Amino acid sequence: MKQPIGVKQVAKRIIKAAKKQEKIIIFGDSDLDGVGSVVILKEVFELLNPLYSDIEIYFPNRELEGHGISMDFLEKYKDQTPALLFIVDCGTANGKEITKAKKMGYEVIVIDHHPLIGRTPKPSVFVNAWQKKDSYPFKEFAATGLVYLVAQEILDKNNIPAKERFLEVVALATLSDMMPLKEDNEKMVNQGLEALLTTKRTGLRALVEMGELELDNDMDIFGGIIAPLNSAKIYNNIMESYELLVCDDFKKAKSLARKLIKQNKQKKEYVYQAVKDINDKVKDKDIIIFESDKYWPAATLGVIASRLVKKHKKPVFIFRIVEDIAVGSARMPKEVNGVDAFKACKELLTTYGGHAPACGCRLPSKNLNKLKKCLNNYFKNL
């Protein structure tokens, strides 16, 4: 069966690592797609070797570390080699960091779905359907979709019946990341939503019970499951959403689900007020919407930007300022590429990446005014 480049190679490497119980570090992006990717990858190792104990999980705090793997992370983990380092739902834009990781003694595997920016990174194995040499016809996977293909390859080879528990995670993450529901995605999401109706995953059952949800209702799936999972906070580089999805204690899961539901309500209040305040400032002559604040929670930035772009049909850039760093989310109208806009202003940025309609960046807060001017010029001349 044809697969994107690297899928079968990663599957073989995971089987080998599980047998030898090698040191594993899994680095995943902090959104639901990254969290879901880490959940699937970690549980595949445990299915292959139930006694696996040497797996470390790490999610970056976006406010402090930005998007993707950082040099600070590598310094923090410099004494962990030799180890097999998985980078999921990010890494495509981290060529320098990956090169350093390999020099430090890591074997690096990247599974990502973001379109390539500039030079292609050179990990030991690179799974990304957007690679020029990849002839797989479908490109627009979520990262969880690609990780699932790896898991499916492993489960089939080892006759392990566990696909449904992963497909429900793939469905939620693919919907959350707003990937197009066609071809491979449509099939995986439909199967995942069907599996969700009878889910045995404790954390999801807790969300269903606490929210009194009907799982054949799209509003309940988005508002009652995806939204609370996306309201998770990060502590010691572990996302609360990850803790809930891997939790097998129903009492603990209910407590965490209750917390995420409460945080989601608070997030809605922040978003409502921020959107109202920004709407009052927007003028017809504005080419872009560009706003920053030190009080907006980072988890609300993308939602605020999405609401604004839907109403005003203009490129939207929303930033949270944390001391001397600004962390931003951008949302674009149809047919507009936000990554290209960031690329045109990359000298002002520390990091940037994402997809054409939904992307983000990190930069010194002192550069915000310059960035606003640069982006205005870019869209003015587009």
C-alpha positions as a printed Julia matrix, in Angstrom:
382×3 Matrix{Float64}:
   0.0    0.0    0.0
   1.39   3.39  -1.01
   2.24   5.76   1.85
   3.84   9.2    2.18
   7.63   9.06   2.19
   9.08   7.91   5.51
   5.98   6.3    7.03
   7.18   2.71   6.66
  10.72   3.67   7.68
   9.5    5.31  10.89
   7.29   2.3   11.65
  10.26  -0.06  11.37
  12.38   2.22  13.55
   9.71   2.37  16.26
   9.37  -1.42  16.33
  13.14  -1.74  16.71
  13.29   0.91  19.45
  10.44  -0.74  21.37
  12.17  -4.13  21.33
  15.43  -2.62  22.63
  13.6   -0.18  24.97
  15.71   2.71  23.75
  15.61   6.17  25.33
  12.77   8.11  23.64
  11.94  11.81  23.77
   8.73  12.97  22.06
   8.5   16.71  21.4
   5.08  17.87  20.22
   3.48  21.2   19.43
   1.15  22.49  22.14
  -2.12  22.56  20.17
  -4.58  19.67  19.95
  -2.99  18.32  16.76
   0.42  18.19  18.44
  -1.02  16.74  21.64
  -2.94  14.08  19.7
   0.18  13.17  17.75
   2.14  12.67  20.97
  -0.66  10.59  22.52
  -0.75   8.2   19.56
   3.03   7.88  19.35
   3.49   7.22  23.06
   0.67   4.67  23.21
   2.04   2.8   20.17
   5.31   2.29  22.05
   3.39   1.04  25.07
   1.32  -1.36  22.97
   4.5   -2.81  21.51
   6.15  -3.04  24.93
   3.79  -2.67  27.93
   6.79  -2.32  30.26
   8.23   0.65  28.36
   9.47   3.16  30.92
  12.05   5.34  29.17
   9.77   7.74  27.26
   9.88  11.45  28.0
   7.21  13.87  26.76
   7.79  17.58  26.12
   5.48  20.35  24.93
   6.9   23.86  24.46
   5.42  26.79  26.32
   4.68  28.94  23.28
   4.81  32.19  25.25
   8.34  31.46  26.45
   9.72  29.19  23.73
   7.78  30.04  20.58
   6.64  27.5   17.99
   8.7   24.41  17.22
  11.82  23.01  18.76
  14.26  25.57  20.16
  17.95  25.84  20.93
  16.95  26.34  24.6
  15.22  22.95  24.6
  18.32  21.31  23.13
  20.54  22.92  25.77
  18.15  21.76  28.49
  18.32  18.19  27.18
  21.98  18.09  26.14
  22.79  15.32  28.63
  20.0   13.0   27.4
  21.88  11.55  24.42
  22.04   9.05  22.92
  18.3    9.1   22.37
  15.68   8.86  19.66
  14.04  12.29  19.37
  10.61  12.55  17.72
   9.42  16.01  16.67
   5.72  15.98  15.79
   3.43  18.69  14.39
   6.43  20.99  14.03
  10.07  20.75  12.9
   9.68  21.62   9.23
  10.94  25.15   9.95
  13.64  24.0   12.41
  16.53  23.08  10.12
  19.24  24.66  12.31
  17.92  23.12  15.5
  17.67  19.67  13.91
  21.24  19.9   12.62
  22.41  20.79  16.13
  20.39  17.94  17.66
  22.06  15.44  15.34
  25.51  16.81  16.24
  24.6   16.39  19.92
  23.96  12.68  19.33
  20.21  12.55  18.79
  18.64  10.44  16.1
  15.91  12.79  14.9
  12.58  11.83  13.34
  10.21  14.59  12.21
   6.52  13.98  11.45
   4.94  17.25  10.38
   2.26  18.6    8.05
   3.27  22.25   7.63
   4.3   23.4    4.13
   8.02  23.83   3.7
   9.62  27.24   4.21
  13.05  27.66   2.67
  15.46  24.76   3.01
  14.19  21.28   3.77
  15.37  20.09   7.21
  17.53  16.98   7.34
  16.47  14.71  10.19
  17.21  10.99  10.05
  13.66  10.47   8.76
  11.29  13.19   7.55
   7.57  12.5    7.12
   5.83  15.43   5.45
   3.64  14.95   2.38
   4.55  18.46   1.15
   8.09  17.38   0.28
   8.76  17.86  -3.42
   9.97  14.28  -3.8
   6.83  12.87  -2.14
   4.44  11.61  -4.82
   1.64  10.67  -2.41
  -1.42  12.33  -4.0
  -2.98  13.77  -0.82
  -1.04  16.49   1.0
  -3.35  18.17   3.5
  -3.1   15.82   6.47
  -3.14  16.95  10.07
  -0.01  15.8   11.89
  -2.13  13.26  13.76
  -3.19  11.82  10.41
   0.42  11.16   9.45
   1.26   9.75  12.88
  -1.79   7.51  12.55
  -0.49   6.14   9.24
   2.72   5.19  11.07
   0.69   3.62  13.88
  -1.52   1.74  11.42
   1.56   0.27   9.73
   2.86  -0.92  13.12
  -0.47  -2.29  14.36
  -1.06  -4.22  11.12
   2.4   -5.78  11.22
   1.96  -6.83  14.85
  -1.74  -7.8   14.73
  -2.67  -5.31  17.47
  -6.38  -4.29  17.36
  -6.22  -0.69  18.57
  -7.05   1.48  15.55
 -10.33   2.91  16.89
  -8.73   4.44  19.99
  -6.39   6.38  17.71
  -8.91   7.3   15.01
 -11.06   9.23  17.47
  -8.0   11.32  18.42
  -7.2   11.86  14.73
 -10.76  13.02  14.06
 -10.78  15.55  16.89
  -7.33  16.92  16.03
  -8.05  17.14  12.29
 -11.26  19.05  12.97
  -9.51  21.28  15.49
  -6.73  22.14  13.03
  -9.38  22.94  10.39
  -7.83  20.68   7.79
  -9.93  20.1    4.64
 -12.39  17.23   5.04
 -11.71  15.44   1.79
  -9.98  12.27   0.56
  -7.81  10.7    3.31
  -8.97  13.2    5.95
 -12.64  12.6    5.23
 -12.21   8.86   5.65
 -10.24   9.12   8.91
 -12.55  11.74  10.43
 -15.71   9.78   9.56
 -14.25   6.6   11.05
 -12.99   8.53  14.08
 -16.33  10.18  14.81
 -18.03   6.8   14.56
 -15.5    5.37  17.02
 -16.1    8.34  19.32
 -19.72   7.24  19.83
 -18.5    4.2   21.78
 -15.19   5.6   23.04
 -13.37   3.74  25.77
 -10.88   6.59  26.26
 -11.46   7.65  29.88
 -10.74  11.35  29.37
 -13.19  11.65  26.5
 -15.89   9.79  28.44
 -15.33  12.25  31.3
 -15.83  15.23  28.98
 -18.98  13.64  27.57
 -20.42  13.01  31.05
 -19.45  16.4   32.51
 -20.8   18.27  29.49
 -23.88  16.03  29.04
 -22.98  15.76  25.38
 -24.66  14.11  22.4
 -21.84  12.8   20.23
 -23.91  12.72  17.06
 -24.19  16.51  17.34
 -21.44  18.58  15.67
 -21.98  21.49  18.08
 -21.37  19.19  21.04
 -18.23  17.74  19.49
 -16.74  21.16  18.77
 -18.07  23.02  21.78
 -18.04  20.21  24.33
 -14.86  18.3   23.44
 -12.56  20.21  21.08
 -13.04  23.63  22.71
 -12.27  22.45  26.27
  -9.25  20.48  25.05
  -8.04  23.65  23.32
  -8.46  25.57  26.58
  -5.83  23.46  28.32
  -2.92  25.09  30.09
   0.68  23.91  30.28
   2.55  22.99  33.46
   6.17  21.8   33.49
   5.96  21.34  29.71
   3.0   18.95  29.88
  -0.36  20.01  28.43
  -3.5   19.39  30.48
  -5.17  18.1   27.31
  -2.47  15.43  27.02
  -3.01  14.42  30.65
  -6.74  14.05  30.05
  -6.39  12.01  26.85
  -3.99   9.49  28.45
  -5.72   9.37  31.84
  -7.18   5.97  32.82
  -8.58   7.01  36.24
 -12.19   8.14  35.75
 -12.35  10.16  38.98
  -9.18  12.06  38.08
 -10.38  12.47  34.48
 -13.7   13.99  35.67
 -11.84  16.49  37.83
  -9.58  17.52  34.94
 -12.51  17.62  32.49
 -14.39  19.92  34.88
 -11.34  22.21  35.01
 -11.02  22.36  31.2
 -14.73  23.12  30.81
 -14.38  26.0   33.29
 -11.29  27.3   31.5
 -13.15  27.17  28.2
 -15.92  29.37  29.64
 -13.33  31.87  30.84
 -11.65  31.79  27.43
 -14.97  32.61  25.74
 -15.35  35.65  27.99
 -11.83  36.89  27.13
 -12.49  36.35  23.42
 -15.86  38.15  23.51
 -14.41  41.22  25.22
 -11.26  41.33  23.05
 -13.22  41.02  19.8
 -15.65  43.73  20.96
 -12.78  46.11  21.83
 -10.95  45.49  18.54
 -14.12  45.81  16.45
 -14.53  49.32  17.85
 -11.09  50.25  16.51
 -11.31  48.78  13.0
 -11.72  51.29  10.17
 -12.8   50.6    6.59
  -9.52  52.03   5.26
  -7.38  49.59   7.31
  -5.52  47.13   5.1
  -4.87  44.75   8.0
  -6.01  44.34  11.6
  -2.97  44.41  13.89
  -3.46  44.53  17.67
  -1.46  43.61  20.76
  -2.08  43.39  24.5
  -0.24  42.01  27.51
  -3.41  40.63  29.12
  -4.83  38.41  26.37
  -4.16  34.72  27.2
  -2.07  33.07  24.48
  -4.74  30.38  24.03
  -7.25  33.03  22.93
  -5.18  34.67  20.17
  -6.13  32.32  17.33
  -9.82  32.39  18.27
  -9.84  36.2   18.45
  -8.15  36.4   15.05
 -10.58  33.87  13.54
 -13.62  35.84  14.71
 -12.18  39.07  13.31
 -11.21  37.71   9.92
 -14.67  36.19   9.53
 -16.31  39.56  10.18
 -13.93  41.94   8.39
 -12.44  39.77   5.61
  -8.99  41.32   6.21
  -5.67  39.81   7.31
  -5.64  39.73  11.13
  -2.58  39.72  13.41
  -3.12  39.42  17.17
  -0.26  39.51  19.7
   0.26  38.86  23.38
   3.22  40.74  24.9
   5.18  38.93  27.61
   7.92  41.24  28.88
  10.16  41.82  25.86
   8.65  39.07  23.68
   5.54  39.19  21.5
   3.75  35.97  20.54
   1.3   36.26  17.66
  -1.43  34.4   15.79
  -2.61  35.37  12.32
  -5.67  34.43  10.31
  -6.19  35.2    6.62
  -9.16  35.62   4.29
  -9.52  33.03   1.52
  -6.72  32.92  -1.06
  -4.34  34.95   1.16
  -1.11  33.37   2.48
  -0.08  34.52   5.94
   3.16  32.52   5.93
   4.3   34.41   2.82
   3.52  37.67   4.6
   5.68  36.67   7.57
   8.41  35.53   5.2
   8.5   39.03   3.65
   9.14  40.46   7.14
  11.28  37.62   8.53
  14.19  39.91   9.51
  11.98  41.25  12.3
  10.9   37.81  13.57
  12.49  35.24  15.84
  10.38  32.38  14.49
   7.34  31.96  12.25
   5.38  29.18  10.57
   2.06  27.46  10.09
  -0.39  27.26   7.21
  -1.47  29.84   4.63
  -4.77  30.72   6.38
  -3.63  30.17   9.98
  -0.11  30.87  11.18
   1.91  32.43  13.96
   5.16  34.09  14.92
   7.36  35.22  17.79
   9.47  38.38  17.88
  11.01  40.98  20.19
   8.17  43.26  21.29
  10.26  46.28  20.29
   9.81  45.15  16.66
   5.99  45.22  16.7
   5.6   48.66  15.15
   8.14  47.82  12.44
   6.3   44.56  11.76
   2.98  46.37  11.44
   4.51  48.75   8.9
   6.15  45.88   7.0
   2.92  43.86   6.82
   0.93  46.89   5.72
   3.41  47.47   2.9
   3.32  43.8    1.94
  -0.49  43.66   1.64
  -0.66  47.11   0.04
   1.56  45.87  -2.79
   0.05  42.4   -3.03
